Amino acid sequence: MEEVIINIGGMVYLMAERPVFIANIDRKDFVEKRNIEFEWFPGFSIKQKQKSVQSLHENINEKYPILKVLEVSSKSDCKLGFELSAFNLMVIGKNNAAFSVESAFQASKVFEFGGPFVDLYQKNSREAKKDTRIRNSGRLLYFQFFSRKFELEPKTLFYDWLYINALYLNKELSNQVVEYDAFTDIEFNPQKSINCQARAAALFVSLYKLKLLDRAVTSVEDYKEIVTREIVEKNTNKEKAEMQQLSFFNTIMDE
């Protein structure tokens, strides 16, 4: 829902609706989405964004008082939520080479007229997201993450896989995030975007609680089987089969 103005007793409020993603081990997709209406504070400053987050969380807690909610974005006033932003969550390779989840996501896009733009791994998150080639290269066809190809369906599979693996490798953050069970992203508007870091965080927590997380990060095939609940044909090539997903993440910077 876009922001709307309402008048209550002569007081004018700007209202908006955003989702909260709840880790739910009983759901087939492991994540429950609930839309919450709240007062929106316009403006681009972090202070205004944080006011909106506070309003959103107050309304969530009023409806679902048992939930422990975390804002996952660069606008979060919580250090953990800030560090869990895809803009700030880093993958560290050999020789301390590093890139953010956001940069990797943008660098992996393959379009009709270009991509993947692997130079974006060396850009910061904001530069990668705003690169003109991302907007001017035609229709998105698939994702190419180094030697791995990911189709566009299921829609959030690649983004979630990338985020979950990056978070899994950061033990300090992963040990903290599982203390929460609901996540928001004030910057995410479902009418304009598909992928959401708050949803990926909720999925991570559900997999952890179900004791499926270690298997999910073992290989792309295992991850797909778990999150899509479909049988995936395993790679029978011995050399590739022995190349585990975490080792892949640890060595990709050498490619």
Residue pairs with C-beta under 8 A, 6 or more apart in sequence:
1 16
1 17
1 35
1 37
1 191
2 16
2 191
3 14
3 15
3 16
3 40
3 42
4 14
4 15
4 16
5 12
5 13
5 14
5 15
6 12
6 13
6 15
7 13
13 39
14 39
14 40
14 41
14 42
15 37
15 38
15 39
15 40
16 37
16 38
16 39
16 40
16 52
17 35
17 36
17 37
17 38
18 35
18 36
18 38
18 56
18 184
18 185
18 186
18 188
18 189
19 33
19 34
19 35
19 36
19 184
19 188
19 190
19 196
19 198
20 33
20 34
20 36
20 56
20 60
20 64
20 67
20 69
20 182
20 183
20 184
20 198
21 31
21 32
21 33
21 182
21 183
21 184
21 196
21 198
21 199
21 201
21 202
22 31
22 32
22 33
22 34
22 64
22 67
22 181
22 182
22 183
22 202
23 30
23 31
23 181
23 182
23 183
23 202
23 203
23 205
23 206
23 209
24 30
24 31
24 32
24 206
25 206
25 209
25 210
28 229
29 227
30 202
30 203
30 206
30 207
30 210
30 227
31 199
31 202
31 203
31 206
33 199
34 63
34 64
36 56
36 59
36 60
36 63
37 59
38 52
38 55
38 56
38 58
38 59
39 52
39 55
40 52
40 55
41 48
41 49
41 51
41 52
41 55
42 48
43 49
46 75
49 75
49 186
49 187
50 75
50 76
50 77
52 186
53 71
53 75
53 76
53 77
53 184
53 186
56 184
56 186
57 69
57 71
57 184
60 67
60 69
60 182
60 184
61 67
61 69
64 182
67 181
67 182
68 179
68 180
68 181
68 182
69 180
69 182
69 183
69 184
70 76
70 78
70 80
70 81
70 84
70 177
70 180
70 182
70 183
70 184
70 201
71 77
71 78
71 81
71 183
71 184
71 185
71 186
71 198
72 81
72 84
72 85
72 183
72 184
72 185
72 197
72 198
72 201
73 81
73 82
73 85
73 185
73 186
73 187
73 188
73 197
73 198
74 82
74 85
74 87
74 88
74 187
75 186
75 187
76 82
76 84
76 85
80 173
80 176
80 177
82 88
83 89
83 173
84 167
84 173
84 177
84 197
84 201
85 197
86 100
86 101
86 102
86 105
86 125
86 163
86 197
87 100
87 101
87 102
87 125
87 126
88 100
88 125
89 100
89 101
89 163
89 166
89 167
89 170
89 173
90 98
90 99
90 100
90 101
90 166
90 170
91 98
91 99
91 100
91 101
91 104
91 165
91 166
91 169
91 249
91 252
92 98
92 169
93 249
93 250
93 251
93 252
93 253
93 254
94 250
94 251
94 253
94 254
95 253
95 254
97 253
98 253
99 107
99 121
99 122
99 253
100 124
100 125
100 128
101 162
101 163
101 166
101 197
102 125
102 128
102 129
103 120
103 121
103 123
103 124
103 125
103 128
104 121
104 145
104 162
104 166
105 143
105 158
105 159
105 162
105 195
106 117
106 120
106 128
106 129
106 131
106 134
107 116
107 117
107 118
107 119
107 120
107 121
107 128
108 116
108 143
108 144
108 145
108 150
108 158
108 162
109 115
109 116
109 117
109 134
109 140
109 143
110 116
110 140
110 141
110 142
110 143
110 144
111 137
111 138
111 139
111 140
111 141
112 137
112 138
112 139
112 141
113 137
113 138
114 133
114 137
114 138
115 133
115 137
115 144
116 143
116 144
117 131
117 133
117 134
120 127
120 128
120 131
123 131
128 134
140 152
141 152
142 149
142 150
142 151
142 152
143 149
143 150
143 152
143 158
144 150
145 158
145 162
146 248
146 252
146 255
147 255
148 220
148 248
150 157
150 158
150 161
154 227
154 228
155 194
155 195
156 194
156 195
156 196
156 199
156 200
157 224
157 227
157 228
159 195
159 200
160 195
160 199
160 200
160 203
160 227
161 220
161 223
163 197
163 200
163 201
163 204
164 200
164 203
164 204
164 207
164 213
164 216
164 217
164 223
165 217
165 245
165 246
165 249
166 249
167 173
167 174
167 177
167 200
167 201
167 204
168 174
168 204
168 213
168 217
168 246
169 246
169 249
169 250
174 204
174 208
177 201
177 204
177 205
178 204
178 205
178 208
178 209
180 201
180 205
181 202
181 205
182 202
183 198
183 199
183 201
183 202
184 198
185 196
185 197
185 198
188 196
188 197
188 198
190 196
203 227
204 213
207 213
207 216
207 226
212 226
215 222
215 226
216 222
216 223
216 226
216 227
217 223
217 245
217 246
218 244
218 245
218 246
219 235
219 244
219 245
220 245
221 232
221 233
221 234
221 235
222 232
222 245
223 245
224 230
224 232
225 231
225 232
234 241
235 241
